Amino acid sequence: MSIQEIRAFNRFYTNLIGALNYSKHLYTPYTLTESRLLYELAHTPRTDAAELRAELSLDAGYLSRMLTKFERDGLVERTPSEQDARRQRVTLTPQGRGTAALLDERSRESVGTLLDRVEPDQRPRLVEALRTARELLSVHEDTDDDRKAGRRDGPVLREPAPGDLGWIVQRHGAVYAAEYGWDSAFEVLVARIVADFAADQDERLERVWIAELDGRPVGSVMCVRDESPGTARLRLLLVEPEARGHGLGERLIGAVVDFAREAGYREVVLWTNDNLTAARKLYVRAGFTLVAEEPHRSYGADLVGQDWRLPLVDESAAGPLS
């Protein structure tokens, strides 16, 4: 009986979300599998073909054909892995990131339309039922073989969706007030940084990442142009207290460093305060070094500001930023 019920639900749900005609359902030239592949590429800072094949349980030939199509459409670039030349590293181009973001937006709109059919007081019941199904069906999913094959469980990194920039401002204000007693002046500073980014972003040289866990944002980081030519600045690193312990801080910093290196920056710099002990440990682990510090009073507290720096190229051979 359980098998019949699950099969009946599968037929119902695949029809409900248009899985059998996904490209028409979301007005896109890409199938459900192709869209899922773009989603994976947009939501992780490091990916190679072997990891994608394991994550999505895809045939190697099928994956290769999809990546060839994406290359032809200008969505991805394939290069040998720095760790193993036999493996391919796959990255989205700016056009690919834009396409992935558009597909993600249309998918969110589709789910929103679906939720509109459910009475507001019934939506928590629906969410809880879906969460229960995921928990029960994934109990034995994460095997040793899965981990060896490169499965990525837990939080994902993605580009910001509508509302996420406002979330960055709100959560920075709330978290730093709760943990360090900083006043509203800090939230004002974060709002200014976010507004400047949104008004003048250069997609080739600047990005924002949102860390997501169980469908909700739990962290952020930003890579922006610094005033010094060839220099990227890491800003607004945040991991929500309940999401710590997943290695998210390290992944967010790694995303910035990888992006900055690929964009042609010569170095990454950041400014922080000495009382942010956990963050400073992550910066050291990523290779940053402390280059200057100075006492100051800001946000209603006496602090010591610190400048940190990470060279990305051999400085003796550094040329102009392309």
C-alpha positions as CSV (number, residue, x, y, z in Angstrom):
1,M,0.0,0.0,0.0
2,S,2.8,2.4,0.8
3,I,4.4,1.8,-2.6
4,Q,1.2,2.6,-4.3
5,E,0.7,5.8,-2.3
6,I,4.2,7.0,-3.0
7,R,3.9,6.3,-6.7
8,A,0.6,8.0,-6.8
9,F,2.1,11.1,-5.1
10,N,5.0,11.0,-7.6
11,R,2.6,11.1,-10.5
12,F,0.6,13.9,-8.9
13,Y,3.6,16.1,-8.0
14,T,5.5,15.7,-11.3
15,N,2.4,16.8,-13.1
16,L,1.8,19.6,-10.6
17,I,5.2,21.2,-11.1
18,G,5.4,20.5,-14.8
19,A,8.4,18.2,-14.5
20,L,7.5,16.4,-17.7
21,N,7.5,19.6,-19.7
22,Y,9.8,21.8,-17.6
23,S,11.1,24.0,-20.3
24,K,7.6,25.1,-21.3
25,H,6.6,25.3,-17.6
26,L,9.3,27.9,-16.8
27,Y,9.5,29.4,-20.3
28,T,13.2,28.3,-20.7
29,P,15.1,26.4,-23.3
30,Y,16.5,24.1,-20.7
31,T,15.2,20.8,-19.4
32,L,14.7,20.0,-15.7
33,T,18.0,18.2,-15.5
34,E,19.8,21.0,-17.3
35,S,18.3,23.6,-15.0
36,R,19.3,21.5,-11.9
37,L,22.9,21.4,-13.3
38,L,22.9,25.2,-13.6
39,Y,21.6,25.4,-10.0
40,E,24.4,23.3,-8.7
41,L,27.0,25.3,-10.6
42,A,25.5,28.6,-9.2
43,H,25.3,27.4,-5.6
44,T,28.8,26.1,-4.9
45,P,32.2,28.0,-5.2
46,R,34.1,24.9,-6.3
47,T,32.9,22.2,-8.7
48,D,34.4,19.7,-11.0
49,A,32.8,17.3,-13.5
50,A,33.3,14.3,-11.2
51,E,31.6,16.0,-8.3
52,L,28.7,17.0,-10.5
53,R,28.3,13.5,-11.8
54,A,28.2,12.1,-8.2
55,E,25.9,14.8,-6.8
56,L,23.3,14.4,-9.6
57,S,23.8,10.7,-10.3
58,L,24.4,11.4,-13.9
59,D,25.9,9.3,-16.7
60,A,29.3,10.7,-17.6
61,G,28.3,10.9,-21.3
62,Y,25.0,12.7,-20.6
63,L,26.8,15.2,-18.3
64,S,29.4,15.9,-21.0
65,R,26.8,16.6,-23.6
66,M,25.0,19.0,-21.3
67,L,28.3,20.8,-20.5
68,T,29.1,21.0,-24.2
69,K,25.7,22.6,-24.8
70,F,26.3,25.1,-22.0
71,E,29.7,25.9,-23.4
72,R,28.2,26.5,-26.8
73,D,25.6,28.8,-25.2
74,G,28.4,30.8,-23.4
75,L,27.2,29.7,-19.9
76,V,30.2,27.7,-18.6
77,E,33.9,27.4,-19.0
78,R,35.9,24.1,-18.5
79,T,39.5,24.1,-17.4
80,P,41.8,21.4,-15.9
81,S,41.6,21.1,-12.1
82,E,44.5,22.7,-10.3
83,Q,44.6,19.7,-8.0
84,D,44.4,17.0,-10.7
85,A,44.8,17.8,-14.4
86,R,42.8,14.6,-15.2
87,R,39.7,16.3,-13.7
88,Q,37.7,19.1,-15.2
89,R,36.8,22.2,-13.3
90,V,33.5,23.8,-14.4
91,T,32.6,27.4,-13.7
92,L,29.8,29.6,-14.8
93,T,30.5,32.6,-16.9
94,P,28.8,36.0,-16.1
95,Q,26.1,35.0,-18.7
96,G,25.8,31.7,-17.1
97,R,25.3,33.2,-13.6
98,G,22.6,35.5,-15.1
99,T,20.8,32.6,-16.7
100,A,21.0,30.5,-13.5
101,A,19.6,33.5,-11.5
102,L,16.7,33.9,-14.0
103,L,15.8,30.2,-13.8
104,D,16.0,30.4,-10.0
105,E,13.7,33.5,-10.0
106,R,11.2,31.8,-12.3
107,S,11.3,28.6,-10.1
108,R,10.6,30.7,-7.0
109,E,7.7,32.5,-8.7
110,S,6.3,29.1,-9.8
111,V,6.5,27.8,-6.2
112,G,5.0,31.0,-4.9
113,T,2.0,30.5,-7.3
114,L,1.7,27.0,-6.0
115,L,1.6,28.2,-2.4
116,D,-1.1,30.7,-3.2
117,R,-3.4,27.8,-3.6
118,V,-2.8,26.8,0.0
119,E,-4.6,28.7,2.8
120,P,-2.1,30.7,4.9
121,D,-2.9,28.9,8.1
122,Q,-2.3,25.6,6.3
123,R,1.1,26.4,5.0
124,P,3.1,25.6,8.2
125,R,1.4,22.1,8.1
126,L,2.5,21.7,4.5
127,V,6.1,22.7,5.2
128,E,6.3,20.4,8.2
129,A,4.9,17.5,6.1
130,L,7.6,18.1,3.4
131,R,10.3,18.3,6.1
132,T,9.2,15.1,7.6
133,A,9.2,13.3,4.3
134,R,12.7,14.5,3.6
135,E,14.0,13.4,7.0
136,L,12.4,9.9,6.7
137,L,13.6,9.3,3.2
138,S,17.1,10.6,3.7
139,V,18.0,8.6,6.8
140,H,20.2,6.1,4.9
141,E,21.1,8.4,2.0
142,D,24.5,9.6,3.2
143,T,26.6,6.5,3.0
144,D,30.4,6.2,2.9
145,D,30.2,5.6,-0.8
146,D,28.3,8.8,-1.2
147,R,30.8,10.8,0.7
148,K,33.7,9.3,-1.2
149,A,31.9,10.2,-4.5
150,G,31.8,13.8,-3.4
151,R,28.2,14.4,-2.3
152,R,27.6,17.8,-0.8
153,D,25.0,17.9,2.0
154,G,23.9,20.7,4.2
155,P,24.3,24.4,3.4
156,V,24.7,25.8,-0.1
157,L,26.1,29.1,-1.4
158,R,24.0,31.0,-4.0
159,E,23.6,34.4,-5.5
160,P,21.2,36.8,-3.8
161,A,17.5,36.7,-4.5
162,P,15.1,39.6,-4.2
163,G,15.1,40.6,-0.5
164,D,18.4,39.1,0.4
165,L,20.3,42.4,0.4
166,G,17.9,43.8,2.9
167,W,18.3,40.6,4.9
168,I,22.1,41.2,5.0
169,V,21.5,44.6,6.5
170,Q,18.9,43.4,9.1
171,R,20.8,40.4,10.2
172,H,24.1,42.2,10.6
173,G,22.4,44.8,12.8
174,A,20.6,42.2,14.9
175,V,23.5,39.7,15.3
176,Y,26.2,42.2,16.2
177,A,23.9,44.0,18.6
178,A,23.1,40.7,20.4
179,E,26.7,39.3,20.4
180,Y,28.8,42.5,20.8
181,G,26.4,45.2,22.0
182,W,27.0,47.4,18.9
183,D,24.5,50.2,18.3
184,S,22.6,51.2,15.2
185,A,25.5,53.0,13.7
186,F,26.9,49.6,12.6
187,E,23.6,48.7,10.8
188,V,23.8,52.1,9.1
189,L,27.3,51.3,7.9
190,V,26.2,47.9,6.5
191,A,23.2,49.6,4.8
192,R,25.5,52.1,3.1
193,I,27.9,49.3,1.9
194,V,25.0,47.3,0.5
195,A,23.4,50.3,-1.2
196,D,26.7,51.3,-2.8
197,F,27.2,47.8,-4.1
198,A,23.6,47.5,-5.5
199,A,23.9,50.9,-7.2
200,D,27.3,50.3,-9.0
201,Q,28.0,46.6,-9.2
202,D,30.5,45.4,-11.8
203,E,29.4,41.8,-12.3
204,R,32.8,40.8,-13.7
205,L,34.6,42.1,-10.6
206,E,32.1,42.0,-7.8
207,R,29.8,39.4,-6.3
208,V,27.6,38.6,-3.2
209,W,27.1,35.1,-1.9
210,I,24.2,34.0,0.4
211,A,24.6,30.8,2.4
212,E,21.3,28.9,2.6
213,L,20.4,26.1,4.9
214,D,17.0,24.3,4.8
215,G,15.7,26.9,2.4
216,R,16.5,30.0,4.4
217,P,19.5,32.4,4.4
218,V,22.0,31.9,7.2
219,G,25.1,33.7,6.0
220,S,26.6,36.2,3.6
221,V,29.8,37.6,2.2
222,M,30.7,40.2,-0.5
223,C,33.6,40.7,-2.9
224,V,33.9,44.3,-4.1
225,R,36.5,46.5,-5.9
226,D,38.8,48.4,-3.6
227,E,40.1,51.9,-4.2
228,S,43.6,50.5,-4.9
229,P,43.8,49.1,-8.5
230,G,44.0,45.3,-8.7
231,T,42.7,44.9,-5.1
232,A,39.5,43.1,-4.1
233,R,37.9,43.7,-0.7
234,L,36.1,41.1,1.3
235,R,33.1,42.6,3.2
236,L,30.1,41.6,5.3
237,L,31.1,38.1,6.3
238,L,28.3,36.7,8.5
239,V,27.2,33.3,9.7
240,E,24.0,33.0,11.8
241,P,24.7,31.5,15.3
242,E,22.5,28.4,14.6
243,A,24.3,27.7,11.3
244,R,27.8,27.7,12.7
245,G,29.7,24.4,12.8
246,H,29.1,23.6,9.1
247,G,32.3,25.2,7.9
248,L,30.2,28.0,6.3
249,G,32.6,30.8,7.2
250,E,35.5,29.0,5.5
251,R,33.4,28.3,2.4
252,L,32.3,31.9,2.1
253,I,35.8,33.2,2.4
254,G,37.0,30.6,-0.1
255,A,34.3,31.7,-2.5
256,V,35.6,35.3,-2.4
257,V,39.2,34.2,-2.8
258,D,38.5,31.9,-5.7
259,F,36.4,34.5,-7.4
260,A,39.0,37.2,-6.9
261,R,41.7,35.0,-8.3
262,E,39.6,34.1,-11.4
263,A,38.7,37.8,-11.9
264,G,42.4,38.7,-12.1
265,Y,42.8,40.5,-8.8
266,R,46.3,40.6,-7.4
267,E,45.2,40.6,-3.7
268,V,42.3,40.5,-1.4
269,V,42.1,42.8,1.6
270,L,39.7,43.2,4.5
271,W,39.1,45.3,7.6
272,T,37.8,43.8,10.9
273,N,38.0,44.3,14.6
274,D,40.2,42.4,17.1
275,N,37.2,41.2,19.2
276,L,35.9,39.1,16.2
277,T,38.0,36.2,17.3
278,A,36.3,33.4,15.3
279,A,36.4,35.4,12.1
280,R,40.1,36.3,12.5
281,K,40.9,32.6,12.9
282,L,39.2,31.9,9.6
283,Y,41.2,34.6,7.9
284,V,44.5,33.2,9.2
285,R,43.5,29.7,8.0
286,A,42.7,31.2,4.5
287,G,46.2,32.7,4.3
288,F,45.5,36.3,5.3
289,T,48.1,38.2,7.3
290,L,47.6,41.1,9.7
291,V,49.2,44.3,8.2
292,A,48.0,47.1,10.5
293,E,45.8,47.9,13.4
294,E,44.5,51.0,15.1
295,P,42.3,51.7,18.2
296,H,39.0,53.5,17.5
297,R,35.6,54.1,19.0
298,S,32.7,53.0,16.9
299,Y,29.2,51.5,17.2
300,G,29.2,52.5,20.9
301,A,32.3,50.4,21.8
302,D,36.0,50.8,22.1
303,L,37.6,48.6,19.4
304,V,40.9,47.9,17.6
305,G,40.5,47.9,13.9
306,Q,42.6,45.6,11.8
307,D,43.7,45.5,8.2
308,W,44.3,42.0,6.7
309,R,45.8,41.1,3.3
310,L,46.1,38.0,1.1
311,P,48.3,38.2,-2.0
312,L,47.0,36.2,-5.0
313,V,49.9,36.4,-7.3
314,D,53.7,36.5,-7.2
315,E,54.1,40.2,-6.5
316,S,57.4,40.4,-8.4
317,A,55.5,39.4,-11.5
318,A,52.3,41.4,-10.9
319,G,50.9,43.2,-13.9
320,P,47.8,45.4,-14.4
321,L,44.3,44.0,-13.6
322,S,42.7,42.8,-16.8
